[in-house]
Amino acid sequence: MGKVVMYASVSVDGFVADENDQPGPLFDWLSSGDVPLDESGALKVSQTSYDYTRPYWDQIGVTITGRHVFDLTDGWDGKPPSGIDHVVVVTHRPEPEGWDPEAPFHFVDGVEAAVAKAQELAGDRIVEVAAGDVGGQVLAAGLVDEVRMDAVPVVFGSGKRYFGSVDAQHLLEDPDVVIQGNRVLHLRYRVRR
């Protein structure tokens, strides 16, 4: 089985979006360089960020996200983002009416079931968990192997927290990766077991 990695861009005070679910400048680093990060050419990063991010993205087999993000993005029009093979959506509700049953999206009730389904689909590839409420629940359940964050030099003051509503202490190892890109600091921590 592949690793389970919690990931997102984050403000230095720990938020993945503002109170209105807007990322503000959190994704500016994805357009601050001259090296295309994907085939669309819309994302351009520094060479340093490319060398760190592209190999990681290429290892992801499945992304787990919550229904709130799924609804905000209109389900990415049925196409998983960033070339991911499958998306597992944690939700208590059924798939949207009229949803294409052939789309590689799987609607699962509960984070434990979501991780199990994602690992089945991903095989030995990485299972990425979107930070926020669902990511915090997966961390609290002891199912996250690694925390990755792209820390952006902005202070939100309030908003949607990177670790969601986690209310217990979870120890991480010292960062084993610290890389400075343009307007971003890439960090990676293993979760202490």
Disulfide bonds with the S-S distance in Angstrom:
none
